[in-house]
C-alpha cells in the first residue's frame, strides 16, 4: 500500500509546473499577489507536504530501518549464484542509493553534485555500518532540502548527467521523484539480500 501511495504522489506531482532550468523570479510584493498566485502557492505547499509524507513516512523510514536491520558483518554480502553474478554488495547498494540522492538533490537545488558522491558510488571513507547509515541519513536530509524548495522560483534547477530528465524536463519535482523511485528500486533488491540471510525486513513486520 505504501508503495502505491508513493507512486500516486509522484505521478500527480509530475503534472504540476515547477521551476525549469535557470528559472528565477523575485517574490511578488503582497499587494501584487493575484488569485492565481495564491492558488499556485497553495498547490506547491500541498506538494511539499505530499513529498515529505512519502519521503519520511515511507521511503526514508523503510530504507533506513532496512539498513539498521542488516548485521554489520553482512554489509559485504552479495548474492553470487545465477543472475546475481557481479552485483553490488549490500553496503555498496546503500552507498549507490545515497550518492544518487545527493546528486539529484543538488541538481534540484541548482547546485553541483558533491565531489565525494563519485560515480554514484559514494566516498571511499565510508566503511563501517554506522558510517553507511549516517551517509544514507544525510542523503535523505538533502532530498528534504530539495522538497523545501518546491515552488520557489528564486532557486534555479540544473539537469544531471545521471538523470533522463534533461533540458526543460529537468524540474525540481521530476528530480525529487526520480530519487525516490530509484531509492525504492534498490530497496526491493536489498529486501532480497536480507531474506537470503534469514532476516525479515522491518516493514514486513509492522
N, C-alpha and C positions, 0 to 999 in steps of 0.2 A: 504494500500500500504506500509506504513512504516513497519508494522509487517512482510510482505512478504519479504521486503528488508533485515530486520534483520535476518530472517530465512535463506535467501540465503547467507548472510555474514557468519553466524555461520557455516552452513554446508560446505561451501567452505573452511573455515579456519580450520575445524577439519581434513581436508585431508592433511594439511601441517604438517611437522615434528615440534616438539617442544622439549624443554629440559625435559627429563623424570626425575623421582625422583633421586636426588643425582648427576645428570649430571653437571659437572663443567669443563670448559676448559678455559685456558688462551687465551686472544685475540691474533690472529696471527699478527706478525710484518707486516707492509705494504708490504715489499718486498717479503713476503712469501705468500701473498694472491693469490689464484688461481682464475680462471674464475668461477669455481663452487661456491667458497666462495662469490664472488661478486654477483652472481645471487641469492644466498641464502639471502644475506644481503638486496638485493632489494626486494625480496619476503616478508621478515619479515617486512621491512619498510612499504610495502603496507598493510600488515596485521594489523600493528599498526594503520595505517590511517583508514582502514576499520572498525576496532573495535571502534576507537574513534568516527568515524562518527555515528555508530549505537548507541553508548552509549550517546553521547552528543546531537545528532540530533533527537533521538527517545526515547530510554529507560529513561534516566535521565530527559529529558525535560517533557515527558508525566507524569511520576510518581510524580515528584516534583510539577508540576502545579496542578495535581490532589489533592495532599496533601494540597496545598495552597488554593484550591477552597472549600474544606470541612470546614464549620464553626467550630470554636473551641469547641462549645458546642455539636457537633456531633461526636467528636472523640471517645466517649464512645458508639456510636451506633453500634448495631449488629442486623441483622435480627433474628427473633425468631420463625417464622412460618414454618411449613413443614420441608423440608430437611435442612433448615438453623439452626436448633436447635443446640445450643452449639458451634457456630462458633466464630471466633475471632471478637473483636470489630474493628472498622476502625483504631484506634490508634495501636492496637495490630498487625494488618496486616502490618502496616508500620514498626513497630519495628522488626517483624519477617523477613520481606524483607531486612531491613537494616542490621540486625545482620548476616543474611546469606551472604550478600555481604561482610561484614568484615571477616567472617570465610573463605570463598572461596578465597578472595583476599589474605589473609595471607598465605593460602596453596600455592597459585600460586607464592608467593614470598619466599617460603621455610620457613615461619615463623609459630610460634604457634598462634592459634586464640586468639584474645583479651579476657582477662578474663571477661570483662563485657558483652561480647556477650551472655553469659549464654547458655542455651539450645535453641539456635536460637530465644530467646525472647528479648534480649537486656537488658540494665541496668534498674533497678527499679527507678533510679534517674530521668529518662526522664518522665516528667509529662505533661507539657504544650504543646500546638500546636507548638510554636516556637522551643521548645526543640526537639520535634519529627522531625521537618523539618531539624533542624541543624544536628541531628544524621544521618538522611537519606542522607543529602548532604555529610557528611564526609564519609559515606559508599561508595558513588559513587567516591569520591576522592581516596579511597583505591583501587577501581577497576581500576581507571585511572592509578595509580602507577603500577598495575599489567600489564596493557596494555603496558606501557613504557618498561617493561622488556621482552616483546615478542622477542625471538631470541637471548637473552643474556644468553649464556650458563654458564656464571660465577655465575649466580643466580640460586640456586637449586629450585626444586619444591618438595612439600610433599603432600601426599594424605590427605584427610579429612574424618573423620568417617561419616559426613553427606552427602558425595558425592558417587554416584555409580561408579565414576572413581577411581579405586584402582590400585596399582602396576604401571606398565608401561603405563596404560591408563590415569593416572593422569598427564596430561601435563598442561602447563600454559594456552594454548589455550582452552583446554577442560573445565578447571575450570572457566575461564572467561566466556565462552559461557554458561556454566551451570548457573552462577549467573544471566546473562542477561535474559535467558529464564525463570528462576524462577521468576525474577522480573516482567516479563510480565504476568506470570500466576496469580500473586497476583494483578497486575494492573487490569486485567479483572474482578476479584472479587470486587475490590474497586470501579470500574465503576458502578457496580450494586448498591453498597451502596449509591453512590451519587444520582443516578437516583431514588432510593427509597425515597430519601429526597427532591425530586423535583428539583435537580440540574443537569445541563448538563455539562459533563466533558469538560474541556478546549480544548482537542484535537478534540472533535466533533464540536467545534465552529469555528475552524480555516478554 
